[in-house]
Amino acid sequence: MRLTQITPQNFRNLFPEPVSLGSGTTVVAGENAQGKSNLLEAVALLCGQRSFRGAVPAEISSVGEHFAIDGEARRGFETERFHLTWRKGEGRAFFRAGKAITYREASASLPAVFLAPEHRQIFDGGPAARRRFLDRLVLGARPAAGADLARFERALSERNALLARCRDGRDGRRPAAGELEAWSDELAAAGSAVRRHRVAVLEQWRPLFQELCEDAGPEYAGIEVRYEAGDEGEADLRAALGRLLAIERRRGHTLAGPHRDELLFQREGRALSSCASTGELHRTLSLLRLSEWHAVERATGEAPLFGADDFDAGLSPAWVESLLASLPKGAPVLLTTATEASRWRRRADNVLEMRAGRAHELPRAVTEGIASSR
């Protein structure tokens, strides 16, 4: 299913008017602070993903209280409508053809992979950023795994709440007998399922990433990826929870499970962030996201949207050419850039120029023949 149109309401500086997303590669050009990244962010949120800027909804809303995004998507000759709304105190709500759906269902309906400069934290940030990448990969390649991820998140939240009460006597009482044990069992079962999904998806994704790295050059061919999980099976995780329970009661949170795992990116035994240049990290990030796109497409049989914010920033002209050549062929691609719109007239299927929150489409006479010249 391909997203063909998006209409934001009270979303940052974007005008509340429809923006058409053409087929093939669309470049959104414009100077800084004109709304390019805002448009891509709106697309990401409608596709059931987080803000790649790490923004909270109140920061996104131009009025601070609410925002909405309408979208149209097409599969063959059929068109479906999607809707996302956020209201302060109520949270997000997703709809497909007027029927409420979860954000995971939105993600499965509108598969997409996004690349943004902020994603460099996958390499030089904390483990949580790498786990988010891994679980997003799981959701993209195995949409049905979303149920196990949700089950684990609930078990972890409930167990942590009970441990916090053990620590500080919250609500003036201790957990009921057997309550903590029940959630420990649930966390062990759900956590082991999450780890199985992660391992299976990494086995599918890793060869694709390694192939792209080898094609990029010897300095990338040496990059290794390793998943470190604390306990292998459900029984092991349950035993670890039992061993750590006394410490957990004192600290007030769970110390074993998938939320403590690590995904390591290394070269010659060293963390990639400590031995790679800024340019190498930027290029590796693009290889990471492209391999994610291929993994999702191969697993689901559907070409997801590929979106990249400031896709050419910090890259040499040669690497820009290489990245353009490696973009998924025949798939919906949405790129933003701060370079002049005219530069892309013969490099993209569609060119939009953002000015003060409004998207202006370059005349068709200017852009026709672009696809045949690629």
Contacts in CASP RR format, 6 or more apart in sequence:
PFRMAT RR
TARGET T0000
AUTHOR 0000-0000-0000
METHOD contacts of the structure
MODEL  1
MRLTQITPQNFRNLFPEPVSLGSGTTVVAGENAQGKSNLLEAVALLCGQR
SFRGAVPAEISSVGEHFAIDGEARRGFETERFHLTWRKGEGRAFFRAGKA
ITYREASASLPAVFLAPEHRQIFDGGPAARRRFLDRLVLGARPAAGADLA
RFERALSERNALLARCRDGRDGRRPAAGELEAWSDELAAAGSAVRRHRVA
VLEQWRPLFQELCEDAGPEYAGIEVRYEAGDEGEADLRAALGRLLAIERR
RGHTLAGPHRDELLFQREGRALSSCASTGELHRTLSLLRLSEWHAVERAT
GEAPLFGADDFDAGLSPAWVESLLASLPKGAPVLLTTATEASRWRRRADN
VLEMRAGRAHELPRAVTEGIASSR
1 73 0 8 1.000
1 74 0 8 1.000
1 75 0 8 1.000
1 80 0 8 1.000
1 109 0 8 1.000
1 110 0 8 1.000
1 302 0 8 1.000
2 23 0 8 1.000
2 73 0 8 1.000
2 74 0 8 1.000
2 75 0 8 1.000
2 305 0 8 1.000
2 332 0 8 1.000
3 21 0 8 1.000
3 43 0 8 1.000
3 46 0 8 1.000
3 47 0 8 1.000
3 71 0 8 1.000
3 72 0 8 1.000
3 73 0 8 1.000
3 110 0 8 1.000
3 305 0 8 1.000
3 332 0 8 1.000
4 20 0 8 1.000
4 21 0 8 1.000
4 22 0 8 1.000
4 72 0 8 1.000
4 73 0 8 1.000
4 74 0 8 1.000
4 79 0 8 1.000
5 18 0 8 1.000
5 19 0 8 1.000
5 20 0 8 1.000
5 21 0 8 1.000
5 71 0 8 1.000
5 72 0 8 1.000
6 18 0 8 1.000
6 19 0 8 1.000
6 21 0 8 1.000
6 39 0 8 1.000
6 42 0 8 1.000
6 43 0 8 1.000
6 46 0 8 1.000
6 69 0 8 1.000
6 70 0 8 1.000
6 71 0 8 1.000
6 72 0 8 1.000
7 16 0 8 1.000
7 17 0 8 1.000
7 18 0 8 1.000
7 19 0 8 1.000
7 69 0 8 1.000
7 70 0 8 1.000
7 71 0 8 1.000
8 14 0 8 1.000
8 15 0 8 1.000
8 16 0 8 1.000
8 38 0 8 1.000
8 39 0 8 1.000
8 42 0 8 1.000
8 67 0 8 1.000
8 68 0 8 1.000
8 69 0 8 1.000
9 16 0 8 1.000
9 67 0 8 1.000
9 68 0 8 1.000
9 69 0 8 1.000
9 70 0 8 1.000
10 16 0 8 1.000
10 61 0 8 1.000
10 62 0 8 1.000
10 63 0 8 1.000
10 64 0 8 1.000
10 66 0 8 1.000
10 67 0 8 1.000
10 68 0 8 1.000
11 38 0 8 1.000
11 42 0 8 1.000
11 60 0 8 1.000
11 61 0 8 1.000
11 62 0 8 1.000
11 67 0 8 1.000
11 68 0 8 1.000
11 69 0 8 1.000
12 35 0 8 1.000
12 38 0 8 1.000
12 41 0 8 1.000
12 60 0 8 1.000
12 62 0 8 1.000
13 33 0 8 1.000
13 35 0 8 1.000
13 38 0 8 1.000
13 62 0 8 1.000
13 356 0 8 1.000
13 357 0 8 1.000
14 35 0 8 1.000
14 38 0 8 1.000
14 39 0 8 1.000
14 42 0 8 1.000
14 357 0 8 1.000
15 357 0 8 1.000
15 358 0 8 1.000
17 358 0 8 1.000
19 39 0 8 1.000
19 352 0 8 1.000
19 359 0 8 1.000
20 361 0 8 1.000
21 43 0 8 1.000
21 332 0 8 1.000
21 334 0 8 1.000
21 350 0 8 1.000
22 332 0 8 1.000
22 349 0 8 1.000
22 350 0 8 1.000
23 332 0 8 1.000
23 349 0 8 1.000
23 350 0 8 1.000
24 330 0 8 1.000
24 331 0 8 1.000
24 332 0 8 1.000
24 333 0 8 1.000
24 349 0 8 1.000
24 350 0 8 1.000
24 371 0 8 1.000
25 327 0 8 1.000
25 333 0 8 1.000
25 335 0 8 1.000
25 348 0 8 1.000
25 349 0 8 1.000
25 350 0 8 1.000
26 332 0 8 1.000
26 333 0 8 1.000
26 334 0 8 1.000
26 335 0 8 1.000
26 348 0 8 1.000
26 349 0 8 1.000
26 350 0 8 1.000
26 351 0 8 1.000
26 352 0 8 1.000
27 335 0 8 1.000
27 336 0 8 1.000
27 337 0 8 1.000
27 341 0 8 1.000
27 344 0 8 1.000
27 347 0 8 1.000
27 348 0 8 1.000
27 350 0 8 1.000
27 351 0 8 1.000
27 352 0 8 1.000
28 36 0 8 1.000
28 39 0 8 1.000
28 40 0 8 1.000
28 334 0 8 1.000
28 335 0 8 1.000
28 336 0 8 1.000
28 337 0 8 1.000
28 352 0 8 1.000
28 353 0 8 1.000
28 354 0 8 1.000
28 359 0 8 1.000
29 36 0 8 1.000
29 336 0 8 1.000
29 337 0 8 1.000
29 338 0 8 1.000
29 339 0 8 1.000
29 340 0 8 1.000
29 341 0 8 1.000
29 343 0 8 1.000
29 344 0 8 1.000
29 351 0 8 1.000
29 352 0 8 1.000
29 353 0 8 1.000
29 354 0 8 1.000
30 36 0 8 1.000
30 337 0 8 1.000
30 338 0 8 1.000
30 339 0 8 1.000
30 340 0 8 1.000
30 341 0 8 1.000
30 353 0 8 1.000
30 354 0 8 1.000
30 355 0 8 1.000
31 338 0 8 1.000
32 338 0 8 1.000
34 354 0 8 1.000
34 355 0 8 1.000
34 356 0 8 1.000
34 357 0 8 1.000
35 354 0 8 1.000
35 357 0 8 1.000
36 309 0 8 1.000
36 336 0 8 1.000
36 337 0 8 1.000
36 338 0 8 1.000
36 354 0 8 1.000
37 53 0 8 1.000
37 116 0 8 1.000
37 309 0 8 1.000
37 310 0 8 1.000
37 336 0 8 1.000
38 357 0 8 1.000
39 336 0 8 1.000
39 354 0 8 1.000
39 359 0 8 1.000
40 52 0 8 1.000
40 114 0 8 1.000
40 116 0 8 1.000
40 307 0 8 1.000
40 309 0 8 1.000
40 334 0 8 1.000
40 336 0 8 1.000
41 51 0 8 1.000
41 52 0 8 1.000
41 53 0 8 1.000
41 55 0 8 1.000
41 60 0 8 1.000
42 69 0 8 1.000
43 112 0 8 1.000
43 305 0 8 1.000
43 307 0 8 1.000
43 334 0 8 1.000
44 50 0 8 1.000
44 51 0 8 1.000
44 52 0 8 1.000
44 112 0 8 1.000
44 114 0 8 1.000
45 51 0 8 1.000
45 60 0 8 1.000
45 69 0 8 1.000
45 84 0 8 1.000
46 69 0 8 1.000
46 71 0 8 1.000
46 82 0 8 1.000
46 84 0 8 1.000
46 106 0 8 1.000
46 110 0 8 1.000
47 106 0 8 1.000
47 107 0 8 1.000
47 110 0 8 1.000
47 111 0 8 1.000
47 112 0 8 1.000
47 305 0 8 1.000
48 84 0 8 1.000
48 94 0 8 1.000
48 103 0 8 1.000
48 104 0 8 1.000
48 106 0 8 1.000
48 107 0 8 1.000
48 110 0 8 1.000
49 107 0 8 1.000
49 112 0 8 1.000
49 114 0 8 1.000
49 136 0 8 1.000
50 132 0 8 1.000
51 60 0 8 1.000
52 114 0 8 1.000
52 116 0 8 1.000
52 118 0 8 1.000
52 119 0 8 1.000
52 309 0 8 1.000
53 116 0 8 1.000
53 118 0 8 1.000
54 118 0 8 1.000
57 67 0 8 1.000
57 86 0 8 1.000
57 88 0 8 1.000
57 91 0 8 1.000
57 92 0 8 1.000
58 64 0 8 1.000
58 88 0 8 1.000
60 67 0 8 1.000
60 86 0 8 1.000
61 67 0 8 1.000
61 86 0 8 1.000
61 88 0 8 1.000
64 88 0 8 1.000
65 87 0 8 1.000
65 88 0 8 1.000
66 85 0 8 1.000
66 86 0 8 1.000
66 87 0 8 1.000
66 88 0 8 1.000
67 85 0 8 1.000
67 86 0 8 1.000
68 83 0 8 1.000
68 84 0 8 1.000
68 85 0 8 1.000
68 86 0 8 1.000
69 83 0 8 1.000
69 84 0 8 1.000
69 85 0 8 1.000
70 81 0 8 1.000
70 82 0 8 1.000
70 83 0 8 1.000
71 81 0 8 1.000
71 82 0 8 1.000
71 83 0 8 1.000
72 79 0 8 1.000
72 80 0 8 1.000
72 81 0 8 1.000
72 82 0 8 1.000
73 79 0 8 1.000
73 80 0 8 1.000
73 81 0 8 1.000
73 82 0 8 1.000
73 109 0 8 1.000
73 110 0 8 1.000
74 80 0 8 1.000
80 96 0 8 1.000
80 97 0 8 1.000
81 96 0 8 1.000
81 97 0 8 1.000
81 98 0 8 1.000
82 94 0 8 1.000
82 95 0 8 1.000
82 96 0 8 1.000
82 106 0 8 1.000
82 109 0 8 1.000
82 110 0 8 1.000
83 94 0 8 1.000
83 95 0 8 1.000
83 96 0 8 1.000
83 98 0 8 1.000
84 92 0 8 1.000
84 93 0 8 1.000
84 94 0 8 1.000
84 95 0 8 1.000
84 106 0 8 1.000
85 92 0 8 1.000
85 93 0 8 1.000
85 95 0 8 1.000
86 92 0 8 1.000
86 93 0 8 1.000
92 103 0 8 1.000
93 100 0 8 1.000
94 100 0 8 1.000
94 101 0 8 1.000
94 102 0 8 1.000
94 103 0 8 1.000
94 105 0 8 1.000
94 106 0 8 1.000
95 101 0 8 1.000
96 105 0 8 1.000
96 106 0 8 1.000
96 109 0 8 1.000
101 109 0 8 1.000
104 139 0 8 1.000
104 143 0 8 1.000
104 146 0 8 1.000
104 149 0 8 1.000
104 150 0 8 1.000
107 139 0 8 1.000
107 140 0 8 1.000
107 143 0 8 1.000
108 139 0 8 1.000
108 140 0 8 1.000
108 143 0 8 1.000
110 305 0 8 1.000
111 140 0 8 1.000
111 296 0 8 1.000
111 300 0 8 1.000
111 302 0 8 1.000
111 304 0 8 1.000
111 305 0 8 1.000
112 304 0 8 1.000
112 305 0 8 1.000
112 306 0 8 1.000
112 307 0 8 1.000
113 289 0 8 1.000
113 292 0 8 1.000
113 293 0 8 1.000
113 296 0 8 1.000
113 304 0 8 1.000
113 305 0 8 1.000
113 306 0 8 1.000
113 307 0 8 1.000
114 289 0 8 1.000
114 306 0 8 1.000
114 307 0 8 1.000
114 308 0 8 1.000
114 309 0 8 1.000
115 285 0 8 1.000
115 286 0 8 1.000
115 289 0 8 1.000
115 306 0 8 1.000
115 307 0 8 1.000
115 308 0 8 1.000
115 309 0 8 1.000
115 311 0 8 1.000
116 308 0 8 1.000
116 309 0 8 1.000
116 310 0 8 1.000
117 282 0 8 1.000
117 309 0 8 1.000
117 310 0 8 1.000
117 313 0 8 1.000
119 133 0 8 1.000
119 285 0 8 1.000
119 289 0 8 1.000
120 281 0 8 1.000
120 282 0 8 1.000
120 285 0 8 1.000
121 129 0 8 1.000
122 129 0 8 1.000
122 130 0 8 1.000
122 133 0 8 1.000
122 265 0 8 1.000
122 285 0 8 1.000
122 288 0 8 1.000
123 265 0 8 1.000
123 272 0 8 1.000
123 273 0 8 1.000
123 276 0 8 1.000
123 281 0 8 1.000
123 284 0 8 1.000
123 285 0 8 1.000
124 273 0 8 1.000
124 281 0 8 1.000
125 273 0 8 1.000
127 261 0 8 1.000
127 262 0 8 1.000
127 263 0 8 1.000
130 262 0 8 1.000
130 263 0 8 1.000
130 265 0 8 1.000
131 258 0 8 1.000
131 259 0 8 1.000
131 261 0 8 1.000
131 262 0 8 1.000
131 263 0 8 1.000
133 263 0 8 1.000
133 288 0 8 1.000
134 198 0 8 1.000
134 201 0 8 1.000
134 202 0 8 1.000
134 227 0 8 1.000
134 263 0 8 1.000
135 149 0 8 1.000
135 194 0 8 1.000
135 198 0 8 1.000
136 292 0 8 1.000
137 201 0 8 1.000
137 202 0 8 1.000
137 205 0 8 1.000
137 292 0 8 1.000
137 295 0 8 1.000
137 296 0 8 1.000
138 145 0 8 1.000
138 146 0 8 1.000
138 149 0 8 1.000
138 194 0 8 1.000
138 197 0 8 1.000
138 198 0 8 1.000
138 201 0 8 1.000
139 145 0 8 1.000
139 146 0 8 1.000
139 149 0 8 1.000
140 296 0 8 1.000
140 299 0 8 1.000
140 300 0 8 1.000
140 304 0 8 1.000
141 201 0 8 1.000
141 204 0 8 1.000
141 205 0 8 1.000
141 295 0 8 1.000
141 296 0 8 1.000
141 299 0 8 1.000
141 300 0 8 1.000
142 197 0 8 1.000
142 200 0 8 1.000
142 201 0 8 1.000
142 299 0 8 1.000
143 300 0 8 1.000
145 194 0 8 1.000
145 197 0 8 1.000
148 190 0 8 1.000
148 191 0 8 1.000
148 193 0 8 1.000
148 194 0 8 1.000
148 197 0 8 1.000
149 194 0 8 1.000
149 197 0 8 1.000
151 186 0 8 1.000
151 190 0 8 1.000
151 193 0 8 1.000
152 187 0 8 1.000
152 190 0 8 1.000
152 191 0 8 1.000
152 193 0 8 1.000
152 194 0 8 1.000
152 258 0 8 1.000
155 183 0 8 1.000
155 186 0 8 1.000
155 187 0 8 1.000
155 190 0 8 1.000
155 191 0 8 1.000
156 187 0 8 1.000
156 254 0 8 1.000
156 259 0 8 1.000
158 183 0 8 1.000
158 186 0 8 1.000
159 180 0 8 1.000
159 183 0 8 1.000
159 184 0 8 1.000
159 187 0 8 1.000
159 254 0 8 1.000
160 252 0 8 1.000
160 253 0 8 1.000
160 254 0 8 1.000
162 175 0 8 1.000
162 179 0 8 1.000
162 180 0 8 1.000
162 183 0 8 1.000
163 180 0 8 1.000
163 248 0 8 1.000
163 249 0 8 1.000
163 251 0 8 1.000
163 252 0 8 1.000
163 253 0 8 1.000
163 254 0 8 1.000
164 170 0 8 1.000
164 252 0 8 1.000
164 253 0 8 1.000
165 171 0 8 1.000
165 172 0 8 1.000
165 173 0 8 1.000
165 174 0 8 1.000
165 175 0 8 1.000
166 174 0 8 1.000
166 175 0 8 1.000
166 180 0 8 1.000
166 249 0 8 1.000
166 252 0 8 1.000
167 249 0 8 1.000
167 250 0 8 1.000
167 251 0 8 1.000
167 252 0 8 1.000
180 245 0 8 1.000
184 238 0 8 1.000
184 241 0 8 1.000
184 242 0 8 1.000
184 245 0 8 1.000
185 238 0 8 1.000
187 237 0 8 1.000
187 241 0 8 1.000
187 254 0 8 1.000
187 257 0 8 1.000
188 234 0 8 1.000
188 235 0 8 1.000
188 237 0 8 1.000
188 238 0 8 1.000
188 241 0 8 1.000
189 234 0 8 1.000
191 234 0 8 1.000
191 237 0 8 1.000
191 257 0 8 1.000
191 258 0 8 1.000
192 233 0 8 1.000
192 234 0 8 1.000
192 237 0 8 1.000
194 258 0 8 1.000
195 229 0 8 1.000
195 232 0 8 1.000
195 233 0 8 1.000
195 258 0 8 1.000
195 261 0 8 1.000
198 227 0 8 1.000
198 229 0 8 1.000
198 258 0 8 1.000
198 261 0 8 1.000
199 227 0 8 1.000
199 229 0 8 1.000
201 295 0 8 1.000
201 299 0 8 1.000
202 225 0 8 1.000
202 227 0 8 1.000
204 295 0 8 1.000
204 298 0 8 1.000
204 299 0 8 1.000
205 291 0 8 1.000
205 292 0 8 1.000
205 295 0 8 1.000
206 225 0 8 1.000
208 291 0 8 1.000
208 294 0 8 1.000
208 295 0 8 1.000
208 298 0 8 1.000
209 225 0 8 1.000
209 287 0 8 1.000
209 288 0 8 1.000
209 291 0 8 1.000
210 221 0 8 1.000
211 291 0 8 1.000
212 287 0 8 1.000
212 290 0 8 1.000
212 291 0 8 1.000
212 326 0 8 1.000
213 220 0 8 1.000
213 221 0 8 1.000
213 222 0 8 1.000
213 223 0 8 1.000
213 284 0 8 1.000
213 287 0 8 1.000
214 220 0 8 1.000
214 221 0 8 1.000
216 283 0 8 1.000
216 287 0 8 1.000
216 322 0 8 1.000
219 267 0 8 1.000
219 280 0 8 1.000
220 280 0 8 1.000
220 283 0 8 1.000
220 284 0 8 1.000
220 287 0 8 1.000
222 267 0 8 1.000
222 268 0 8 1.000
223 265 0 8 1.000
223 266 0 8 1.000
223 267 0 8 1.000
223 272 0 8 1.000
223 284 0 8 1.000
224 264 0 8 1.000
224 265 0 8 1.000
224 266 0 8 1.000
224 267 0 8 1.000
224 269 0 8 1.000
225 263 0 8 1.000
225 264 0 8 1.000
225 265 0 8 1.000
225 266 0 8 1.000
226 263 0 8 1.000
226 264 0 8 1.000
226 266 0 8 1.000
227 261 0 8 1.000
227 262 0 8 1.000
227 263 0 8 1.000
227 264 0 8 1.000
228 261 0 8 1.000
228 262 0 8 1.000
228 263 0 8 1.000
228 264 0 8 1.000
229 258 0 8 1.000
229 261 0 8 1.000
230 240 0 8 1.000
230 256 0 8 1.000
230 257 0 8 1.000
230 260 0 8 1.000
230 261 0 8 1.000
231 237 0 8 1.000
231 239 0 8 1.000
231 240 0 8 1.000
231 256 0 8 1.000
231 257 0 8 1.000
237 256 0 8 1.000
237 257 0 8 1.000
240 256 0 8 1.000
240 257 0 8 1.000
241 248 0 8 1.000
241 254 0 8 1.000
241 256 0 8 1.000
244 255 0 8 1.000
244 256 0 8 1.000
247 255 0 8 1.000
248 254 0 8 1.000
248 255 0 8 1.000
264 271 0 8 1.000
265 271 0 8 1.000
265 272 0 8 1.000
265 273 0 8 1.000
265 284 0 8 1.000
266 272 0 8 1.000
267 275 0 8 1.000
267 276 0 8 1.000
268 275 0 8 1.000
272 281 0 8 1.000
272 284 0 8 1.000
273 281 0 8 1.000
276 284 0 8 1.000
279 314 0 8 1.000
279 315 0 8 1.000
282 314 0 8 1.000
282 315 0 8 1.000
283 315 0 8 1.000
283 319 0 8 1.000
286 308 0 8 1.000
286 311 0 8 1.000
286 323 0 8 1.000
289 306 0 8 1.000
289 308 0 8 1.000
290 306 0 8 1.000
290 326 0 8 1.000
290 327 0 8 1.000
290 328 0 8 1.000
293 304 0 8 1.000
293 306 0 8 1.000
293 328 0 8 1.000
293 331 0 8 1.000
294 328 0 8 1.000
296 304 0 8 1.000
297 303 0 8 1.000
297 304 0 8 1.000
297 328 0 8 1.000
297 331 0 8 1.000
303 328 0 8 1.000
303 330 0 8 1.000
303 331 0 8 1.000
303 332 0 8 1.000
304 331 0 8 1.000
305 331 0 8 1.000
305 332 0 8 1.000
305 333 0 8 1.000
305 334 0 8 1.000
306 327 0 8 1.000
306 328 0 8 1.000
306 331 0 8 1.000
306 332 0 8 1.000
306 333 0 8 1.000
306 334 0 8 1.000
307 333 0 8 1.000
307 334 0 8 1.000
307 335 0 8 1.000
308 333 0 8 1.000
308 334 0 8 1.000
308 335 0 8 1.000
308 336 0 8 1.000
309 336 0 8 1.000
310 336 0 8 1.000
310 337 0 8 1.000
310 338 0 8 1.000
311 323 0 8 1.000
311 335 0 8 1.000
311 336 0 8 1.000
311 337 0 8 1.000
312 320 0 8 1.000
312 323 0 8 1.000
312 337 0 8 1.000
312 339 0 8 1.000
313 337 0 8 1.000
313 338 0 8 1.000
315 323 0 8 1.000
324 347 0 8 1.000
327 333 0 8 1.000
335 348 0 8 1.000
337 344 0 8 1.000
341 351 0 8 1.000
341 352 0 8 1.000
341 353 0 8 1.000
341 362 0 8 1.000
344 351 0 8 1.000
345 351 0 8 1.000
345 362 0 8 1.000
345 366 0 8 1.000
345 367 0 8 1.000
345 370 0 8 1.000
346 369 0 8 1.000
346 370 0 8 1.000
346 373 0 8 1.000
347 370 0 8 1.000
347 374 0 8 1.000
348 367 0 8 1.000
348 370 0 8 1.000
349 367 0 8 1.000
349 370 0 8 1.000
349 371 0 8 1.000
350 361 0 8 1.000
350 367 0 8 1.000
351 361 0 8 1.000
351 362 0 8 1.000
351 366 0 8 1.000
351 367 0 8 1.000
352 359 0 8 1.000
352 360 0 8 1.000
352 361 0 8 1.000
352 362 0 8 1.000
353 359 0 8 1.000
353 360 0 8 1.000
353 362 0 8 1.000
354 360 0 8 1.000
END
